[in-house]
Amino acid sequence: MPSDEIAVLLSRVALKDRSAFSVLYNRSSPKLFAICLRILRDRADAEEALQDVFVKIWQRAESFASSGNGAMGWLAAIARYHCIDRLRVRRPPAEELETVIDLADSAADPEQSAVLRSEGKRIDTCLQALDPDRARAVRHAYVEGLSYQELADRFAVPLNTMRTWLRRSLLKLRECMDDDARPEQG
């Protein structure tokens, strides 16, 4: 529908012409509903918002002429702003500052960070001691979360072979980590 046709309908709606309002609704509601649905992401909420938008259009139609905007752009702006307002109302209120202060910081402290880095280096060192294919399989399994079957397919080995690779590799990693953890005797 051309924007000038919508502008004519809006000028008639400003005069409280119900038939023009009905035609305006029929011609513009699909686009305005799509805007509401895209912003609110809930069909029932978008339908309710669309009703509110058309109430606003009915009440504010006389302000369209002074807006200087295109008719469809004016309608879309009303829908967009109304939906954004609905989202703001839906957002939970911010917590009290005193409550937030009492929350524990979940980030690792410097000592924990140093220990984690050290452990990571030890694991990398132990992984380097494994056959390269087995080390890659361990990384894919325990870092990327690939299944035994995905690994077997990726490495072109039977499923039971992959299970054996991982089990033996983990045993070697455990031995290596235990050896590195023992203090040297002098």
C-alpha contacts under 8 A as a table, 3 or more apart, distances in Angstrom:
res1	aa1	res2	aa2	distance
1	M	5	E	6.87
1	M	6	I	7.29
1	M	27	R	7.09
2	P	5	E	5.38
2	P	6	I	6.67
3	S	6	I	5.04
3	S	7	A	6.14
3	S	70	G	6.52
3	S	71	A	5.46
3	S	72	M	5.92
4	D	7	A	4.83
4	D	8	V	6.26
4	D	71	A	7.08
5	E	8	V	5.17
5	E	9	L	6.36
6	I	9	L	4.99
6	I	10	L	6.08
6	I	24	L	6.84
6	I	71	A	5.86
6	I	72	M	6.93
7	A	10	L	5.00
7	A	11	S	6.22
7	A	70	G	7.76
7	A	71	A	5.17
8	V	11	S	5.14
8	V	12	R	6.39
9	L	12	R	5.10
9	L	13	V	6.11
9	L	20	A	5.52
9	L	21	F	7.09
9	L	23	V	7.74
9	L	24	L	6.24
10	L	13	V	4.82
10	L	14	A	6.09
10	L	20	A	7.69
10	L	21	F	7.67
10	L	24	L	7.57
10	L	61	A	5.85
10	L	62	E	7.76
10	L	64	F	7.42
10	L	71	A	7.79
11	S	14	A	5.03
11	S	15	L	6.74
11	S	61	A	6.94
11	S	62	E	6.85
11	S	64	F	7.94
11	S	65	A	7.56
12	R	15	L	5.14
12	R	16	K	6.65
12	R	17	D	5.52
12	R	20	A	6.14
12	R	21	F	7.85
13	V	16	K	4.75
13	V	17	D	4.96
13	V	18	R	6.88
13	V	20	A	5.95
13	V	21	F	5.55
13	V	58	W	6.56
13	V	61	A	6.14
13	V	62	E	7.83
14	A	17	D	7.36
14	A	58	W	7.23
14	A	59	Q	7.97
14	A	60	R	7.43
14	A	61	A	4.65
14	A	62	E	4.53
15	L	62	E	7.71
16	K	21	F	7.96
16	K	58	W	7.58
17	D	20	A	5.45
17	D	21	F	6.37
18	R	21	F	4.92
18	R	22	S	6.19
19	S	22	S	5.00
19	S	23	V	6.32
20	A	23	V	5.10
20	A	24	L	6.00
21	F	24	L	4.95
21	F	25	Y	6.05
21	F	58	W	7.54
22	S	25	Y	5.10
22	S	26	N	6.24
23	V	26	N	5.11
23	V	27	R	6.17
24	L	27	R	5.28
24	L	28	S	5.91
24	L	29	S	7.83
25	Y	28	S	5.43
25	Y	29	S	5.24
25	Y	54	F	7.61
26	N	29	S	5.87
26	N	30	P	7.79
27	R	30	P	7.27
28	S	31	K	5.71
28	S	32	L	6.28
28	S	72	M	7.94
29	S	32	L	4.99
29	S	33	F	5.72
29	S	50	L	7.65
30	P	33	F	5.13
30	P	34	A	6.23
31	K	34	A	5.11
31	K	35	I	6.45
32	L	35	I	5.07
32	L	36	C	6.29
32	L	50	L	7.03
32	L	75	L	7.54
32	L	76	A	6.19
32	L	79	A	6.33
33	F	36	C	5.00
33	F	37	L	6.00
33	F	46	A	6.61
33	F	47	E	6.99
33	F	50	L	6.01
34	A	37	L	5.07
34	A	38	R	6.00
35	I	38	R	5.19
35	I	39	I	6.29
35	I	76	A	7.39
35	I	79	A	6.95
35	I	80	R	6.68
36	C	39	I	5.33
36	C	40	L	5.89
36	C	41	R	7.87
36	C	46	A	5.02
36	C	47	E	7.82
36	C	49	A	6.81
36	C	50	L	6.81
36	C	79	A	6.51
36	C	80	R	6.82
36	C	83	C	6.12
37	L	40	L	5.25
37	L	41	R	5.14
37	L	42	D	6.20
37	L	43	R	6.11
37	L	45	D	7.91
37	L	46	A	5.01
37	L	47	E	8.00
38	R	41	R	5.52
39	I	80	R	7.58
39	I	83	C	6.53
39	I	84	I	7.33
40	L	43	R	7.95
40	L	45	D	6.82
40	L	46	A	6.19
40	L	83	C	6.56
40	L	87	L	7.05
41	R	46	A	7.49
42	D	45	D	5.33
42	D	46	A	6.01
43	R	46	A	5.01
43	R	47	E	6.14
44	A	47	E	5.14
44	A	48	E	6.30
45	D	48	E	5.15
45	D	49	A	6.07
46	A	49	A	4.93
46	A	50	L	6.04
47	E	50	L	5.11
47	E	51	Q	6.55
48	E	51	Q	5.29
48	E	52	D	6.54
49	A	52	D	5.03
49	A	53	V	6.09
49	A	79	A	7.90
49	A	82	H	7.34
49	A	83	C	6.68
50	L	53	V	4.92
50	L	54	F	6.32
50	L	79	A	7.24
51	Q	54	F	5.29
51	Q	55	V	6.38
52	D	55	V	5.05
52	D	56	K	6.33
53	V	56	K	5.10
53	V	57	I	6.21
53	V	78	I	6.61
53	V	79	A	5.67
53	V	82	H	6.84
54	F	57	I	4.79
54	F	58	W	6.09
55	V	58	W	5.13
55	V	59	Q	6.22
56	K	59	Q	5.01
56	K	60	R	5.85
56	K	78	I	7.77
57	I	60	R	5.17
57	I	61	A	5.41
57	I	75	L	7.43
57	I	78	I	7.71
58	W	61	A	5.64
59	Q	62	E	7.91
60	R	63	S	5.50
60	R	64	F	7.22
61	A	64	F	5.46
62	E	65	A	6.43
62	E	66	S	7.98
63	S	66	S	5.55
63	S	67	S	6.44
64	F	67	S	5.14
64	F	68	G	7.40
64	F	69	N	7.67
64	F	71	A	7.56
64	F	74	W	7.20
65	A	68	G	6.47
69	N	73	G	6.54
69	N	74	W	5.99
70	G	73	G	5.18
70	G	74	W	6.06
71	A	74	W	5.12
71	A	75	L	6.37
72	M	75	L	5.07
72	M	76	A	6.03
73	G	76	A	5.01
73	G	77	A	6.03
74	W	77	A	5.15
74	W	78	I	6.42
75	L	78	I	5.25
75	L	79	A	6.42
76	A	79	A	5.08
76	A	80	R	6.01
77	A	80	R	5.01
77	A	81	Y	5.98
78	I	81	Y	5.39
78	I	82	H	6.02
79	A	82	H	5.22
79	A	83	C	6.18
80	R	83	C	5.28
80	R	84	I	6.20
81	Y	84	I	5.07
81	Y	85	D	6.14
82	H	85	D	5.11
82	H	86	R	6.33
83	C	86	R	4.94
83	C	87	L	6.31
84	I	87	L	5.07
84	I	88	R	6.33
85	D	88	R	5.08
85	D	89	V	6.36
86	R	89	V	5.17
86	R	90	R	6.20
87	L	90	R	4.98
87	L	91	R	6.29
88	R	91	R	5.30
89	V	92	P	7.88
95	E	99	T	6.69
95	E	100	V	6.78
96	E	99	T	5.40
96	E	100	V	6.58
97	L	100	V	5.15
97	L	101	I	6.28
98	E	101	I	5.26
98	E	102	D	6.75
99	T	102	D	5.48
99	T	103	L	6.97
100	V	103	L	5.38
108	A	111	E	7.81
108	A	112	Q	5.50
108	A	113	S	5.77
109	D	112	Q	5.31
109	D	113	S	6.14
110	P	113	S	5.01
110	P	114	A	6.18
111	E	114	A	5.16
111	E	115	V	6.29
112	Q	115	V	5.07
112	Q	116	L	6.11
113	S	116	L	5.09
113	S	117	R	6.15
114	A	117	R	5.14
114	A	118	S	6.14
115	V	118	S	5.05
115	V	119	E	6.12
116	L	119	E	5.05
116	L	120	G	6.05
117	R	120	G	4.98
117	R	121	K	6.23
118	S	121	K	5.15
118	S	122	R	6.28
119	E	122	R	5.02
119	E	123	I	6.17
120	G	123	I	5.12
120	G	124	D	6.18
121	K	124	D	5.04
121	K	125	T	6.11
122	R	125	T	5.06
122	R	126	C	6.18
122	R	177	M	6.95
122	R	180	D	7.56
123	I	126	C	5.09
123	I	127	L	6.04
123	I	173	L	7.62
123	I	177	M	7.14
124	D	127	L	5.03
124	D	128	Q	6.25
125	T	128	Q	5.22
125	T	129	A	6.77
126	C	129	A	5.19
126	C	130	L	7.08
126	C	173	L	5.89
126	C	176	C	5.86
126	C	177	M	6.98
127	L	130	L	5.37
127	L	135	A	5.60
127	L	173	L	6.88
128	Q	131	D	7.58
128	Q	132	P	7.33
128	Q	135	A	7.14
130	L	134	R	6.42
130	L	135	A	5.71
130	L	169	S	7.06
130	L	172	K	7.81
131	D	134	R	5.32
131	D	135	A	6.15
132	P	135	A	5.06
132	P	136	R	6.17
133	D	136	R	5.15
133	D	137	A	6.14
134	R	137	A	4.92
134	R	138	V	6.16
134	R	165	W	6.37
134	R	166	L	7.13
134	R	169	S	6.70
135	A	138	V	5.13
135	A	139	R	6.28
135	A	169	S	7.56
136	R	139	R	5.07
136	R	140	H	6.07
137	A	140	H	5.07
137	A	141	A	6.03
137	A	151	L	6.68
137	A	166	L	7.22
138	V	141	A	5.12
138	V	142	Y	5.95
138	V	143	V	7.86
138	V	166	L	6.28
138	V	169	S	7.39
138	V	170	L	7.90
139	R	142	Y	5.39
139	R	143	V	5.20
139	R	144	E	6.87
140	H	143	V	5.64
140	H	144	E	4.90
140	H	145	G	6.28
140	H	146	L	5.80
140	H	151	L	7.54
141	A	144	E	5.85
141	A	145	G	4.78
141	A	146	L	4.74
141	A	147	S	6.48
141	A	148	Y	7.57
141	A	151	L	7.43
142	Y	145	G	5.35
142	Y	146	L	7.52
146	L	150	E	5.92
146	L	151	L	6.40
147	S	150	E	5.14
147	S	151	L	6.20
148	Y	151	L	5.13
148	Y	152	A	6.07
148	Y	159	L	6.59
148	Y	162	M	6.53
148	Y	163	R	6.64
149	Q	152	A	5.00
149	Q	153	D	6.14
149	Q	159	L	5.99
150	E	153	D	5.16
150	E	154	R	6.08
151	L	154	R	4.96
151	L	155	F	6.05
151	L	162	M	6.98
152	A	155	F	5.33
152	A	156	A	5.62
152	A	157	V	5.06
152	A	158	P	5.86
152	A	159	L	5.29
152	A	161	T	7.80
152	A	162	M	5.61
153	D	156	A	4.96
153	D	157	V	6.68
153	D	158	P	7.94
157	V	161	T	6.32
157	V	162	M	6.61
158	P	161	T	5.24
158	P	162	M	6.49
159	L	162	M	5.19
159	L	163	R	6.44
160	N	163	R	4.99
160	N	164	T	6.20
161	T	164	T	5.04
161	T	165	W	6.13
162	M	165	W	4.98
162	M	166	L	6.24
163	R	166	L	5.28
163	R	167	R	6.12
164	T	167	R	5.13
164	T	168	R	6.01
165	W	168	R	5.40
165	W	169	S	5.90
166	L	169	S	5.01
166	L	170	L	6.01
167	R	170	L	5.26
167	R	171	L	6.33
168	R	171	L	5.05
168	R	172	K	6.24
169	S	172	K	5.09
169	S	173	L	6.10
170	L	173	L	4.93
170	L	174	R	6.08
171	L	174	R	5.10
171	L	175	E	6.26
172	K	175	E	5.10
172	K	176	C	6.11
173	L	176	C	5.05
173	L	177	M	6.02
174	R	177	M	5.09
174	R	178	D	6.01
175	E	178	D	5.08
175	E	179	D	6.05
176	C	179	D	5.07
176	C	180	D	6.17
177	M	180	D	5.11
177	M	181	A	6.13
178	D	181	A	5.05
178	D	182	R	6.40
179	D	182	R	5.44
180	D	183	P	7.77
